[in-house]
Amino acid sequence: MLRQICAKDFHYKKWSCAHSWHSSILFLHCIYDYKDISINKMEKIALESLRLIAADYVSQQVINELRSEGIYSIKNNPNVHVNVVLVSTDKGADNVNKILETHARARRNVVIKMNPELSIKEESDIFSILSFQADSNPYLELKKFLQLYNICIEKHSMICFDLSDFLIIIRGRNVISIHSYVYKKDITDALEHIKSIYIKENGRYLLAITIANDYTDEMKVITLPEKIMLPVGDYIEAFPDKSLLYLTITIATPKTLTLFTSVPL
C-alpha cells in the first residue's frame, strides 16, 4: 500500500510495483498531443459514494447547474462515504452544521468554499475545509475535483490508492487545485507542463495517470511501462522530501496526466 511516503521513498516503492503492472497496464498508441482538459466534454458522472449538499441558495444553483451538465449524486444511495457541503454565502457558512443534521451521516464531512473569503468554523464533525485558488474559476475547479474523485475513487485505481488515501490528502484546511493535460503517446511533454506548477514543502499531492484499454499484442513489445515510469520517476525525484505524494493509475478516457495539489493553510 502506497501511503504517507515522501517523494524519494515513493520513487523506489513505485519500481517495486512496476513488474506487476507490466501484464495489466494497457499502454500507449498514436501520435502525441496535449491540451488542457476540456471540462465541457466530460462524460456523465453519477457519484455513488459522494453526496453533494447545498448550504445556501447559491450553492443549490451550482448543484442544479452541475446536474444539467450530467454531474450529480445518486439520490438515496446507502453507500455514501463523503458528504460534500458547498458554501457560497455568509449565511451558508453559518448553516453548515444545521444542513448536515438534515442529511444521512457519512464517513466524512467535507466543506468546499465557493468563495475563498468565507469563514467556516471548525467543528468536530467537519473533516476538511477546502477552497480554490483566489484567481481560479470555482465552478470549473469544482467540476474538475468531482471528475478526479470519480476517476480515482469510484472507478478504482490499478494500484493501491483508495478513499482513505484521498482523505489524507484533503484533511484539514487546504487550498486545492487540479492541473490536467491530455496525451496520446508520449507523456514527457505533458510532464513539462506539470513541472511548471510550484511544489511546496508542506504540500500534499496526487499524480494521477489515466490510460486507455486499446493496446494490441504487437504494441506490448515496444510500449513498456518504462515509457511512462522513467520520466514520471524523474519528476517524482524533484519533490521536496517533506511533501506527501501519491501516484494512481486508472483505465479511463481521455488519457490524462493530472496533478492534484492540496496545500494546508
C-alpha positions in Angstrom: 0.0 0.0 0.0 1.5 3.3 -1.1 0.8 5.5 1.9 2.4 8.6 3.6 5.7 8.4 1.8 7.9 11.2 0.6 9.0 11.6 -3.0 12.2 9.6 -2.9 10.7 6.8 -0.9 7.8 6.7 -3.4 10.2 6.6 -6.3 11.7 3.3 -5.2 8.5 1.8 -3.9 7.0 2.6 -7.3 9.6 0.5 -9.0 8.8 -2.5 -6.7 5.3 -2.4 -8.2 6.3 -1.9 -11.8 6.7 -5.6 -12.7 3.2 -6.4 -11.5 1.8 -3.6 -13.7 3.5 -5.0 -16.9 0.9 -7.5 -17.7 -2.1 -5.4 -16.8 -1.4 -1.8 -17.9 -2.6 -1.2 -21.4 -0.1 1.2 -22.9 0.3 3.9 -25.3 -0.5 4.5 -29.0 -1.0 7.1 -31.8 0.8 10.4 -32.1 1.3 12.6 -29.0 -1.0 15.5 -28.5 -1.8 17.5 -25.3 -4.1 20.2 -24.2 -5.7 21.4 -21.0 -8.7 19.1 -20.3 -12.0 20.5 -21.7 -14.4 20.3 -18.9 -17.4 20.8 -21.2 -16.6 17.4 -22.8 -16.7 15.4 -19.6 -18.8 12.3 -19.7 -21.8 12.0 -17.4 -20.8 11.4 -13.8 -23.2 9.8 -11.4 -21.5 9.9 -8.0 -22.3 6.9 -5.8 -20.1 7.5 -2.7 -20.2 11.3 -2.6 -23.2 13.3 -1.7 -23.4 17.0 -2.8 -25.2 19.2 -0.3 -26.0 22.9 -0.7 -25.6 25.2 2.4 -27.4 28.1 0.7 -29.5 29.1 -2.3 -26.5 30.0 -4.5 -24.9 26.6 -3.8 -28.1 24.9 -4.8 -27.9 26.7 -8.1 -24.4 25.4 -8.5 -25.6 21.8 -7.9 -28.5 22.3 -10.3 -26.1 23.5 -13.0 -23.8 20.5 -12.4 -26.8 18.2 -12.8 -27.7 19.9 -16.1 -24.2 19.0 -17.3 -24.6 15.4 -16.2 -22.7 15.6 -12.9 -24.8 14.6 -9.9 -25.1 12.5 -6.7 -27.3 9.4 -6.8 -30.3 10.1 -4.5 -30.9 7.8 -1.5 -27.8 5.8 -2.1 -27.0 3.8 1.1 -23.2 3.7 0.3 -22.3 7.4 0.6 -18.9 7.8 2.3 -18.4 11.6 1.9 -20.8 14.4 2.4 -19.6 17.5 0.4 -21.2 20.7 1.6 -20.9 23.6 -0.9 -20.9 27.1 0.7 -21.2 30.2 -1.3 -22.5 32.9 1.1 -22.0 34.1 4.7 -25.5 32.7 5.6 -24.5 29.3 4.2 -21.2 29.4 6.2 -23.3 29.7 9.4 -25.7 26.9 8.3 -23.2 24.1 7.7 -23.9 22.1 10.8 -27.7 22.6 10.6 -27.7 21.4 7.0 -25.6 18.3 7.8 -28.1 17.4 10.5 -30.8 17.1 7.8 -28.8 14.5 5.8 -27.8 11.0 6.5 -24.4 10.5 8.1 -21.3 9.7 6.1 -17.8 8.6 6.9 -16.5 12.1 6.4 -18.0 15.6 6.0 -16.1 17.9 3.7 -16.9 21.6 3.2 -16.0 23.3 -0.1 -15.9 27.1 -0.1 -17.0 28.5 -3.5 -15.7 31.9 -2.2 -12.2 31.7 -0.5 -13.1 34.7 1.6 -15.8 32.9 3.5 -15.1 32.0 7.1 -16.1 28.4 8.2 -15.9 27.4 11.9 -14.0 24.3 12.7 -16.3 21.7 14.1 -15.7 18.1 15.3 -18.0 16.8 12.5 -16.1 18.6 9.7 -13.1 16.6 8.5 -12.0 19.0 5.8 -12.5 22.6 4.7 -11.4 23.2 1.1 -11.1 26.3 -1.0 -9.8 27.0 -4.5 -7.1 29.4 -5.5 -8.3 33.0 -5.5 -7.6 33.6 -9.2 -9.5 30.5 -10.3 -13.0 29.8 -11.6 -14.5 28.0 -8.6 -17.3 26.3 -10.7 -14.8 24.9 -13.2 -12.5 23.8 -10.3 -15.3 22.0 -8.6 -16.2 20.2 -11.8 -12.5 19.0 -12.1 -12.5 18.0 -8.5 -15.6 15.8 -8.9 -14.2 14.3 -12.1 -10.9 13.4 -10.3 -12.8 11.9 -7.4 -14.9 9.8 -9.8 -11.9 8.5 -11.8 -9.6 7.9 -8.9 -12.0 6.6 -6.2 -15.2 5.4 -7.9 -13.6 3.8 -11.0 -10.9 2.4 -8.8 -7.1 2.6 -9.3 -4.9 -0.2 -10.7 -2.6 0.4 -7.8 -3.3 0.8 -4.1 -4.8 4.3 -3.9 -8.2 4.5 -2.3 -10.6 6.8 -0.4 -8.5 6.6 2.8 -5.5 8.0 0.9 -7.6 10.7 -0.8 -8.9 11.8 2.6 -5.4 12.1 3.9 -4.6 14.5 1.1 -7.5 16.8 1.8 -7.8 16.6 5.6 -7.9 19.9 7.5 -8.0 23.4 5.9 -6.4 23.4 2.4 -6.3 25.3 -0.8 -6.7 22.9 -3.7 -6.1 23.0 -7.4 -6.2 20.5 -10.3 -3.9 20.7 -13.4 -4.6 18.2 -16.2 -3.2 17.6 -19.7 -4.4 15.1 -22.3 -1.7 12.9 -24.0 -1.9 10.3 -26.7 1.6 8.6 -26.9 4.4 10.3 -25.1 3.8 11.6 -21.6 7.0 13.6 -21.4 5.7 17.0 -22.8 2.6 16.7 -20.5 5.1 16.3 -17.6 6.8 19.5 -18.7 3.6 21.4 -18.3 3.0 19.9 -14.8 6.6 20.8 -13.8 5.8 24.5 -14.1 3.5 24.1 -11.1 5.2 25.2 -7.9 5.6 22.4 -5.3 5.5 23.5 -1.7 7.4 21.8 1.1 4.3 21.1 3.2 2.0 20.3 0.3 0.1 17.0 -0.3 -0.1 15.8 -3.9 -1.7 13.2 -6.1 -0.2 12.5 -9.5 -3.0 10.7 -11.4 -2.4 9.0 -14.8 -5.2 7.6 -16.8 -4.5 5.0 -19.6 -6.8 3.5 -22.3 -7.8 -0.1 -22.9 -6.7 0.0 -26.5 -3.5 -2.0 -26.9 -2.5 -4.9 -29.2 -0.1 -7.8 -28.6 2.3 -6.3 -31.1 2.3 -2.9 -29.2 3.2 -4.6 -25.9 6.6 -5.4 -27.4 7.6 -1.8 -28.0 5.5 0.1 -25.4 6.8 -0.9 -22.0 5.8 0.6 -18.6 9.2 2.4 -18.6 7.8 4.7 -21.4 5.7 6.3 -18.6 7.5 5.3 -15.4 11.0 6.6 -16.3 10.0 10.2 -16.9 7.4 10.1 -14.1 10.1 8.7 -11.7 12.5 11.6 -12.6 9.7 14.1 -11.9 8.9 12.5 -8.5 12.6 12.7 -7.5 12.3 16.5 -7.7 9.6 16.7 -4.9 10.7 18.0 -1.5 11.4 15.3 1.0 8.8 16.6 3.4 6.0 16.7 0.8 3.4 14.0 0.6 2.9 12.4 -2.8 0.7 9.6 -4.1 0.5 8.1 -7.6 -2.6 6.4 -9.1 -3.1 4.8 -12.5 -6.6 4.2 -13.8 -8.1 3.0 -17.1 -10.2 5.9 -18.3 -10.5 8.2 -21.3 -9.2 10.6 -22.3 -5.7 9.6 -21.3 -4.5 12.3 -19.0 -1.8 13.3 -16.6 -3.2 15.2 -13.6 -1.5 16.8 -10.6 -3.9 17.5 -7.7 -2.5 19.8 -5.1 -3.6 20.3 -1.6 -1.7 22.9 0.4 -2.5 23.3 4.2 -3.4 26.8 5.4 
